[in-house]
Amino acid sequence: MSELHPTLVDVLTNTFKVPAVELRPEATMDDLEMDSLAVAELGVIVKETLGVEADADSAYKGATLGRISEFLTEATAAGAR
C-alpha cells in the first residue's frame, strides 16, 4: 500500500465521514457514495495538503483507493525531484 494511504484515509474518515471499514483498496469513490462535489472537494484538499493538483474527474472518479494512493505517491515523488 502507498505511503500516502493513511493520509487519504484520514481525509475520507474525518472530513467526509466515510466509515473506516469501507475504505478498502479496491473501493471506488462511487462505492463510498462520494458524489462529484465531494470528489472535487477531495481534489482541493489534496492540493492544499500535498501540493498535488489533478483533475478530480480523471484522477479520482472511478479510480480505486489503492490507485488514488499510488497516484498521489507518484505525484509527490515527481514534485520532489
C-alpha positions, 0 to 999 in steps of 0.5 A, a space after each residue: 500500500 502507498 505511503 500516502 494511504 493513511 493520509 487519504 484515509 484520514 481525509 475520507 474518515 474525518 472530513 467526509 465521514 466515510 466509515 473506516 471499514 469501507 475504505 478498502 483498496 479496491 473501493 471506488 469513490 462511487 462505492 463510498 457514495 462520494 458524489 462529484 462535489 465531494 470528489 472535487 472537494 477531495 481534489 482541493 484538499 489534496 492540493 492544499 495538503 500535498 501540493 498535488 493538483 489533478 483533475 478530480 474527474 480523471 484522477 479520482 472518479 472511478 479510480 480505486 483507493 489503492 490507485 488514488 494512493 499510488 497516484 498521489 505517491 507518484 505525484 509527490 515523488 515527481 514534485 520532489 525531484 
